[in-house]
Amino acid sequence: MRITVVGTGYVGLVTGTCFAETGNNVTCVDVDNLKVEKLSSGHITIYEPGLEKIFLRNIKEGRLHFTTDVATVIDESEVIILALPTPPGEDGSADLKYILGVAEHLGRILNGYKVIVNKSTVPVGTADKVREIIAQTYKGEFDVVSNPEFLREGEAVDDFMKPDRVVVGTRSEKAKKILNDLYSPFVRQGNPIIFMDERSSELTKYAANSFLATKISFMNAISQLCERLGANVDMIRMGIGSDDRIGKRYLFPGIGYGGSCFPKDVQALLHSASEMEYDFKILKAVEKVNTRQKLHLFEKINAYYNYNLKGKHFALWGLAFKPNTDDIREAPAMSIIDALIKAGATITAYDPEAMPNVKAQIGDKIQYAENQYQALESASALVIATEWSEFRTPDFELMDKALQNNKNIFDGRNLFDLDKMMQRNYNYISVGRK
């Protein structure tokens, strides 16, 4: 199948590369000339485990191409996938200017039946808007389909190649057949392709992410209660996670959710509810809990030092909002950095992938280490904000030496065993535990 993907951000590049991997001929379109040049020459522009290998393979095999002009590939394309950003406005609503702008352009250049697939996360009713805009100038046959992505940063390639489910919103039998053929190679083990109407498909994405955000905020609220009652949130997590009605995933307490999806999607769903005059109280509480949780670790640090952090120097492990990504959007680490700096502290940080993005955002407001142990030099304490695998089993001998006069660890991800840290004589403060 010949496919055009409009947008080469995180979703677009993963989508285009993975469709090329199953034998399709894919052209990715972006307005950024420099980005297109980099991608065309084999330089990947995002960090995602496993993506670069198949990206380079499909460029070599001639199945993956890049251009700045969608009009040059529109004739031969059967499917046009919109993978464009929908940034939140000040009121939390999703900004559709990029999607609607492309829809207007497509209306002027379409010359035959195409399936327009919206893969961006969009408010309910967006497929109708795209259809109406295209139909204003193009009078031929076409279909607009909602096909939300469910990709986890750090695991996106596996999520795309082996999806739990594929959700397709369309009432067109012709479009259903094409999308079924397109996704059949990815669901050979029997996972479903679920067809529904466009509006239900659009709401499914928001409902899924908001429900997962709710699980995270619920466990963070339980962790706060554990600290007050002397219970251990890790034990509670195992106790309830073994119930298959609840499940084990998204039950780890910490310092709040971040990234490009959960915060934006919760806000957008709240905005949609408000437009419909529905008071979504549960989701309002989820957002409120998360906002407070991002600063919970800072509050512990501040209290430990008697609310006087001026002149203190902290090592910070982790900047990305989660491991296996360089994404710092809405990252809890950034909230902690801001609070520590405002309180007069200094910071040396280390992250395996996200430091260039932090440097681009805040420059030299903090120092950056070459490795996790260099970050510990002259530190009053270690703060852990991201659960990278290499932080889980560190060289404690090196840590003991670097922190010998200040064996303080504030762990926002509960990486270490309480008893072991006590045996090593650390003042170890974590989330929802003694």
C-alpha positions, 0 to 999 in steps of 0.5 A, a space after each residue: 500500500 502507498 501511504 503518506 504520513 503528514 507530520 514527522 514528530 514522535 507519532 508520525 515518525 514511528 507510524 511511518 517507519 513501522 508501516 514501511 517495516 511491513 512492506 508498505 511504501 511510505 512518504 513522510 511529509 514535514 514543513 521543516 526543510 532541515 528536518 526533512 534533509 536530516 531524515 532523508 540522509 538517515 539521521 533520526 530526529 527523536 530518541 526511541 528504543 528500537 526505532 533507529 534500526 528499522 528506520 535505517 533499514 527501510 530507508 536503505 530498502 527504499 520503502 521510507 521517504 521524506 518530502 516537504 510537499 504533500 502535493 508531490 505524492 498525493 496522486 499515488 497515495 491510497 491512505 493519508 495519515 495526519 500525525 500533527 501536533 494538537 498543543 493545548 491552549 490556555 483553557 486546556 482545549 486542543 489547538 486544531 490549527 495544524 490539522 484543519 490547515 492540512 485539511 484545507 490544503 488537501 481539499 485543493 489538491 485531492 484528485 481521487 478517492 483517498 482515506 484520510 486517517 486522523 492519528 492525532 489526539 483530537 476532540 470529539 467531532 474533529 473528523 466531522 470538521 476535517 470532512 466538512 473542510 475538505 468537502 468545501 473545495 473537493 467534490 469527489 469521493 473520500 473518507 475521513 477516519 479516526 484512528 487514535 494512537 496508543 503509543 507509550 514513549 520508550 516502548 512505541 515500536 513494540 506498541 505499534 508492531 504488537 498492539 493490544 488493539 487497533 481502534 478505527 472510527 469509520 462508518 464507511 465499508 470501503 474505508 473499513 476494508 482498507 484499514 483492515 488490510 493495512 493493520 492485518 499484519 500487526 494483529 496476526 495473533 488475534 488482537 482485535 481491530 475494533 471498528 466504531 463510529 468516528 466520535 466514539 473513536 475520538 473519545 476512546 483515546 481521551 478516555 484511555 489516557 485519562 483513566 490511566 492518569 486516574 490510576 496514577 493519581 489514585 496511587 499517589 494519593 494512597 502514598 500520601 495516606 501511607 506516610 501518615 498512617 505508617 503503611 507501605 505503599 509498595 505492599 499495597 500496590 502488590 496487594 491490589 495489583 494482583 486483583 485482575 479487575 485492577 491489574 498491575 500496571 500504572 500502580 507505581 507511586 511517585 512524583 506525578 505523571 508528565 509527558 506529552 499525553 496525559 497532562 494534555 489529554 486530561 485538560 482537553 477532556 475537562 475542556 470538552 466536558 465543560 463545553 457540554 456543561 458537565 462537571 467532571 469532578 473525578 478528573 478535576 481531582 486527578 489533575 489537582 492530585 498530580 499538580 501537588 504530587 510533582 512538588 511532594 518530594 521537594 516539600 520533603 527536602 525542604 522540611 528536612 533542611 528546616 526550610 532553609 535550602 540556600 547554599 545547599 547543592 543537590 545531585 539530581 538523577 533523571 530529567 525525562 518524564 519517564 525512562 527510555 525517552 528524552 522527553 521533558 514535557 511536563 516532567 516532574 524533574 523540571 518542577 523540582 528543579 524550579 522549586 530548588 532554584 527558587 529556594 536558593 539551592 544549586 543542582 548538578 543533574 544527570 540523565 542518559 538522554 534528556 540533558 540536551 533538551 534541558 539545556 535548550 530549555 533552561 541553559 546554565 541554570 543547573 550544571 550537567 554531569 557526564 555520568 551519574 556518579 560525577 553528579 554526586 560530587 559535593 552534593 548535600 543529597 541525591 534526588 532521584 526523579 526518573 527511574 532509568 534502569 541504570 539507577 536501580 543497581 548503582 555502585 554503592 561503593 562509589 556512592 558511599 564515597 561520594 556522599 560519605 559526609 551527606 548520605 541523604 537520598 530523596 527518592 521519588 521513584 522508590 528504586 531501593 529497598 528500605 532495609 538495604 538502605 538502612 544497613 548502608 546507613 543512608 538517610 533514605 526518604 522515598 514515597 509512601 514508605 517509612 
